[in-house]
């Protein structure tokens, strides 16, 4: 085996059905006394349960969140956090809630306890993002990594299929790209491949039977592994494209993932024969085409497969929007297994726009 270096990120993981009931104990374990609770509209009932557990430790409740974390929203929340003299953040919800919590940790250097209710995976990374002027700025800082994460599959049961499927593809993209992203090593690849297997075998079950707690648990476990894989490697072509599309057009982040992933993998596959062979096996098509298998899984899961169907700031994304996106992405993508040009990126986006099977 080749030598490698692996920086394992420190976090406490509490996983299991009904574990929402342990938020209060975990906050106490952190020693927090003045907690900011961030939640979204979809998690209001669960947030009330957390309020009951926090009791006197709750210093500030915040239920305004938005995807891609707009800078003005983050600043308003930071001002309120300063006034409340918070010493910790508990966030419950999807990637938008976690993203806002990270903005608080970045400015106030307080620990985060995250309770994810989707499969976004950002609770396992040091990556943060803030959006202003139709540009999403991302960065890495250890302070934004949640100190504790509580995974309760019961909290994902209410997710509608049009959120579940794309969110799972968001997680899948983390594992897929971690197989070749800078910083990958045998440990991260093992985690990523198991994440792919878990998502691949559970997503169809969840889409067919949304109340299947066992399948939801396996899907959440796959998302957890995928988050670790991304958090200890880095982002590449696929994620950079999705960030450009999200920041530039305000597309739903998870929807962009399900559309772009098969095409990004199809582009890079010729430069990654060994990695693609392992990915194909994890996707249940040994010796087959992993890009096509990802597209087939997207179709079977009824998630978006065409950029033309996605809605942004100005309605449906237009073909005329693609050259600007390709230019912006070309300026951000500096490392890729296969050399690529702005023209390559435009071709990839055009194929994704039409929803062609790779």
C-alpha positions in Angstrom: 0.0 0.0 0.0 1.2 3.5 -0.8 2.0 5.8 2.1 -0.5 8.4 3.0 -1.4 11.1 5.5 -4.9 11.3 7.0 -6.2 14.1 9.2 -9.2 12.7 11.1 -11.7 15.4 11.9 -12.8 15.4 15.6 -16.5 15.1 16.2 -18.9 13.2 18.5 -21.6 11.2 16.6 -24.9 10.2 18.2 -26.8 8.0 15.8 -30.1 6.2 16.1 -33.9 6.5 16.0 -35.2 8.7 18.8 -31.9 10.4 19.5 -33.5 13.8 19.3 -34.3 13.3 22.9 -30.6 13.5 23.8 -30.0 17.1 22.5 -30.3 18.6 26.0 -27.8 16.1 27.5 -25.3 16.7 24.7 -25.6 20.5 25.1 -24.9 20.0 28.8 -21.9 17.8 27.9 -20.5 20.8 25.8 -20.9 23.0 28.9 -23.0 25.6 27.0 -25.1 28.0 29.0 -26.4 30.5 26.4 -27.5 28.6 23.3 -28.7 29.9 19.9 -31.2 27.5 18.4 -31.4 27.7 14.5 -34.3 25.9 12.8 -36.3 26.1 9.6 -40.0 26.1 9.0 -40.0 22.3 8.2 -38.5 21.5 11.7 -40.7 23.7 13.9 -42.2 20.8 15.9 -38.8 19.2 16.5 -37.4 22.6 17.4 -40.1 23.0 20.1 -38.9 19.7 21.6 -35.4 21.0 21.7 -36.6 24.2 23.3 -38.1 22.1 26.1 -34.8 20.3 26.6 -32.7 23.4 26.7 -35.0 25.3 29.1 -32.9 28.0 30.7 -30.0 27.5 28.4 -31.9 28.9 25.4 -30.7 32.4 24.8 -31.9 33.0 21.3 -34.2 31.3 18.8 -33.7 31.9 15.1 -36.0 30.5 12.4 -35.0 32.5 9.3 -32.7 30.5 7.1 -32.1 30.5 3.3 -30.1 28.4 1.0 -26.5 29.4 0.1 -26.5 31.7 3.3 -27.0 35.2 2.0 -24.5 37.6 3.5 -27.2 40.0 4.8 -29.0 37.2 6.6 -25.8 36.0 8.2 -25.0 39.6 9.4 -28.4 40.0 11.0 -28.1 36.7 12.8 -24.6 37.5 13.9 -25.9 40.8 15.4 -28.6 39.0 17.3 -26.1 36.4 18.5 -23.8 39.1 19.9 -26.7 40.8 21.7 -27.8 37.4 23.2 -24.2 36.6 24.3 -24.4 33.1 22.9 -21.8 30.5 23.8 -23.0 27.6 21.5 -25.3 27.0 18.5 -27.8 24.1 18.1 -29.0 23.8 14.5 -31.8 21.5 13.2 -32.8 21.2 9.6 -31.1 20.9 6.2 -27.9 22.3 4.8 -29.2 25.9 5.0 -29.6 25.6 8.8 -26.2 24.1 9.2 -24.7 26.7 6.9 -26.1 29.6 9.0 -24.8 27.9 12.1 -21.3 27.7 10.5 -21.5 31.5 9.8 -22.1 32.0 13.6 -19.2 29.7 14.5 -17.0 31.6 12.1 -17.7 34.9 13.6 -18.3 34.0 17.3 -16.0 31.0 17.6 -18.7 28.9 19.4 -19.3 25.2 19.2 -22.1 23.8 17.0 -24.4 20.9 17.9 -26.0 19.9 14.6 -29.2 17.8 14.1 -29.5 17.2 10.3 -32.9 16.4 8.9 -31.7 15.9 5.3 -28.8 14.2 3.7 -26.7 17.3 2.9 -23.6 16.2 4.8 -22.3 19.6 5.6 -22.3 18.8 9.3 -19.2 16.7 8.7 -17.1 19.3 6.9 -15.0 22.4 7.7 -16.4 24.0 4.6 -18.6 27.1 4.8 -20.2 29.3 2.2 -21.7 32.8 2.0 -23.5 34.3 -1.0 -23.6 37.9 -2.0 -24.0 39.6 -5.4 -24.9 36.3 -7.1 -21.5 34.8 -6.1 -21.0 32.1 -3.6 -17.8 32.3 -1.7 -16.7 29.1 0.0 -13.8 28.5 2.4 -12.5 26.1 5.0 -12.0 26.7 8.7 -11.9 24.0 11.5 -14.0 26.3 13.8 -17.1 25.6 11.7 -17.0 21.8 12.1 -19.9 20.8 14.4 -18.5 19.5 17.7 -21.5 17.0 18.1 -23.9 15.6 15.5 -27.1 13.9 16.3 -28.5 11.7 13.5 -32.1 10.6 14.1 -33.6 8.9 11.0 -37.1 9.5 12.4 -36.6 13.2 11.7 -36.2 12.4 7.9 -39.5 10.6 7.5 -41.5 13.7 6.7 -39.2 14.7 3.9 -41.2 14.8 0.6 -39.8 12.7 -2.3 -38.8 15.9 -4.2 -36.4 16.8 -1.3 -35.3 13.3 -0.3 -34.1 12.2 -3.7 -32.0 15.3 -4.6 -30.7 15.5 -1.1 -29.5 11.9 -1.3 -27.7 12.8 -4.6 -26.0 15.7 -2.8 -24.6 13.1 -0.4 -23.8 10.7 -3.2 -21.8 13.4 -4.9 -19.7 13.9 -1.8 -18.6 10.3 -1.9 -18.2 10.0 -5.6 -15.9 13.1 -5.9 -14.0 12.1 -2.7 -12.6 9.1 -4.7 -10.3 11.4 -6.7 -10.4 14.8 -5.1 -7.1 16.2 -3.7 -6.5 14.8 -0.3 -8.0 11.4 -1.0 -6.3 8.3 0.5 -7.2 4.7 1.2 -9.2 5.7 4.4 -11.3 8.3 2.7 -11.9 6.0 -0.4 -13.1 3.2 1.9 -15.5 5.5 3.6 -16.7 7.0 0.3 -17.3 3.6 -1.4 -19.3 2.4 1.6 -21.3 5.6 1.5 -22.1 5.0 -2.2 -23.2 1.4 -1.4 -25.4 2.5 1.5 -27.1 5.2 -0.6 -27.4 3.1 -3.7 -29.2 0.3 -1.8 -31.4 2.4 0.4 -32.5 5.3 -1.9 -34.9 3.2 -4.0 -36.4 1.7 -0.9 -36.9 5.1 0.7 -38.5 6.5 -2.5 -40.9 3.6 -2.7 -41.7 3.5 1.1 -41.0 6.9 2.7 -41.9 5.6 6.2 -39.3 2.8 6.1 -37.2 3.8 9.2 -34.6 1.1 8.5 -34.1 2.3 4.9 -34.0 5.9 6.1 -31.4 5.0 8.7 -29.2 3.3 6.0 -29.6 6.4 3.8 -28.7 8.7 6.6 -25.6 6.5 7.5 -24.5 6.7 3.8 -24.9 10.5 4.0 -22.8 10.6 7.2 -20.0 8.6 5.6 -20.2 10.8 2.5 -19.9 13.9 4.6 -16.8 12.6 6.3 -15.3 11.7 2.9 -15.9 15.2 1.6 -14.8 16.8 4.8 -11.4 15.2 4.8 -10.7 15.6 1.1 -11.8 18.6 -1.0 -14.2 19.7 -3.6 -13.6 19.4 -7.4 -15.2 19.9 -10.8 -18.7 18.7 -9.8 -19.0 20.7 -6.6 -17.4 23.8 -8.1 -20.0 23.7 -10.9 -22.9 23.3 -8.4 -21.6 26.2 -6.3 -21.4 28.4 -9.4 -24.9 27.5 -10.5 -26.3 27.9 -7.0 -24.6 31.2 -6.3 -25.2 32.7 -9.8 -28.8 31.6 -10.3 -30.0 30.6 -6.8 -30.8 27.1 -8.0 -31.8 24.5 -5.3 -28.4 23.1 -4.3 -29.4 19.5 -4.1 -31.3 19.6 -7.5 -28.1 20.9 -9.2 -26.2 17.9 -7.7 -28.6 15.3 -9.2 -28.4 16.9 -12.6 -24.6 17.6 -12.8 -23.2 14.5 -11.1 -23.5 12.0 -14.0 -22.1 14.5 -16.5 -19.1 15.5 -14.3 -18.3 11.8 -13.8 -18.6 11.1 -17.5 -16.1 13.9 -18.3 -13.5 12.7 -15.7 -13.9 9.0 -16.2 -11.3 8.6 -18.9 -8.6 9.9 -16.6 -9.7 7.7 -13.6 -10.0 4.0 -14.7 -9.2 2.5 -11.4 -11.5 4.8 -9.4 -14.3 4.4 -11.9 -14.0 0.6 -11.7 -14.5 0.7 -7.9 -17.3 3.2 -8.2 -19.1 1.0 -10.8 -18.9 -2.0 -8.5 -20.3 0.1 -5.6 -23.2 1.2 -7.8 -24.0 -2.4 -8.6 -22.7 -2.4 -12.2 -19.3 -4.1 -12.0 -17.5 -3.5 -15.3 -20.1 -1.0 -16.3 -20.4 2.7 -16.8 -20.7 4.6 -13.5 -21.9 7.8 -15.1 -24.7 6.0 -16.8 -25.5 4.1 -13.6 -25.8 7.4 -11.7 -28.1 8.9 -14.4 -30.2 5.7 -14.3 -30.5 6.0 -10.5 -31.5 9.6 -10.8 -34.3 8.7 -13.3 -35.4 5.7 -11.1 -35.5 8.0 -8.0 -37.5 10.7 -10.0 -35.0 13.4 -9.2 -34.1 16.3 -11.7 -31.9 15.3 -14.6 -32.1 18.4 -16.7 -30.9 21.9 -16.0 -33.7 23.2 -18.2 -36.1 22.1 -15.6 -34.5 24.0 -12.7 -35.8 27.4 -11.5 -33.6 30.2 -10.3 -33.7 34.0 -9.6 -35.4 34.7 -13.0 -37.5 31.7 -13.6 -36.4 28.6 -15.5 -32.7 28.4 -16.2 -32.1 29.5 -19.9 -29.6 28.1 -22.3 -28.2 31.6 -22.8 -27.2 31.5 -19.1 -24.8 28.6 -19.7 -21.8 30.5 -21.2 -21.6 32.8 -18.3 -21.7 29.9 -15.9 -19.0 28.1 -17.8 -16.8 31.1 -17.7 -17.3 31.6 -14.0 -16.6 27.9 -13.3 -13.4 28.0 -15.4 -12.0 30.7 -13.2 -12.7 28.7 -10.0 -11.7 25.1 -11.1 -7.9 25.0 -10.8 -7.4 21.3 -10.1 -9.0 18.4 -12.0 -7.9 14.9 -13.0 -8.5 15.6 -16.7 -7.5 18.9 -18.2 -10.5 21.0 -19.1 -11.3 24.3 -20.8 -14.1 26.7 -20.7 -15.4 25.1 -23.9 -15.4 21.7 -22.1 -17.4 23.1 -19.2 -19.9 24.7 -21.6 -20.3 21.3 -23.4 -20.8 19.6 -20.1 -23.4 22.2 -19.0 -25.2 21.9 -22.4 -25.5 18.1 -22.1 -26.8 18.6 -18.5 -29.2 21.2 -19.8 -30.7 18.7 -22.2 -30.6 15.9 -19.7 -28.8 13.5 -22.0 -27.9 10.1 -20.6 -24.1 10.0 -20.5 
